[in-house]
Amino acid sequence: MKKLYLDYAATTPTDPKVIKAMLPYFYKLPGNASSLHEAGQIAKKAMNQARKTIAQSIKSEPEEIVFTSGGSEADNLAIKGVFYSLDYPHQHIITSKIEHHAVLYPCQFLEKQGAEVTYLPVDKYGMVNVVKLQQAIKDETVLVSIMHANNEIGTIQPIKEIGQIIKAEKEKRKKNKNSLPIYFHTDAVQTFGHIPINVNDLNVDFLSASAHKLYGPKGVGMLYVKKGIKIESLIHGGEHEKGRRASTENISGIIGFAKAVELANQEMEKENKRLIILRDYLIKKVLDNIKGSYLNGHSEMRLPNNVNVSIEGIEGESMLIELDAFGIYCSTGSACSSATLEPSHVLMAMHLRPEVAHASLRFSLGRWTKKSDLDYVLKRLIMTVNRLREISPLKVK
Ligand SMILES: Cc1ncc(COP(=O)(O)O)c(C=O)c1O
């Protein structure tokens, strides 16, 4: 049976060129970057080069890159790292209701430690309102964390505009030497290596990324930390990463990460044009051919590879299981947790009608997706929808 992987937003296959670049660092070049002997120095040199490649890709400096075990750790390091670095008990954090749990859960954790957190609402396209964000800033606000693009619905947030607001707030605070600092973090796990990022243009202080979302290996990521900002390390034990994250560096992973970044930069422009055509083709075909289907997320401010649709009257989970049986791998934001029977926090925050929120499917396309794959998906999807609607008590008008 044909197998069609359309879940690239969950994780990507590791590019064979990335694997090739990593292989020597497992056995032939085994050094620990902290060792003084030749093997250690080879590892250190390779890591420094990788750090440079990754830094250059976002127009930052190598010292501003802290390697982590992935996006979740990078998000945790930014949020908790700021909180613990400041000697002030009533810190205020602003984030949005649609962040990944790697941002929401550290925020909830810090609430138990005395932080106040504002969870901004979003509109029906999953977009944060910059005016509401500006209004939420107060003297105690030390961190604003808004994701670059949402992993479920693909909506790209106005990060540059938010960056301008935080920059103006920083200028204002400079006039009062007793004021707290304010920092801006963006979770760019879904955009890094997919759309161009310049940390200076965006005015961000922290940016999280993860290699496995851009055809790199799992278990490695990074946090960009703007020069001059002190954060508290979450892992103590050694002076790795300039005291910001103890543990022997994952050299093969870091080499693979940099190779993935290099490939992404070479292919980004051309690949995005190709993906946007495929994305819009699939969206149009679904909306034209399936009655009661809707696009979730923004139609233009959208990741090039994200197709998230709701098909009224059918549980997303049921469609996912049926498509899985046809060898089509996608995902749903409508998985019911048995306790609440509620769809994902992202769809809930967008105030979708329950029939729509419960019926979402996300197809995320990637480097190996072809138009013929989408025709196959469409055919199977229409069959599945017809079959499930026949047995469903819900009627679609
Ligand atoms: C937006 C976003 N943030 C953070 C993460 C977590 O990244 P990782 O799996 O590398 O820990 C993900 C992964 O799904 C994500 O999509």
The ligand as an ORCA input file, in Angstrom:
! r2SCAN-3c Opt
* xyz 0 1
  C       5.441     25.644     17.959
  C       6.198     24.559     18.650
  N       6.914     24.845     19.754
  C       7.624     23.922     20.396
  C       7.642     22.611     19.966
  C       8.463     21.602     20.707
  O       9.620     21.276     19.981
  P      10.438     19.937     20.313
  O       9.634     18.804     19.823
  O      11.728     20.095     19.558
  O      10.665     19.930     21.785
  C       6.899     22.254     18.832
  C       6.839     20.845     18.376
  O       5.812     20.342     17.979
  C       6.167     23.258     18.146
  O       5.453     22.974     17.052
*
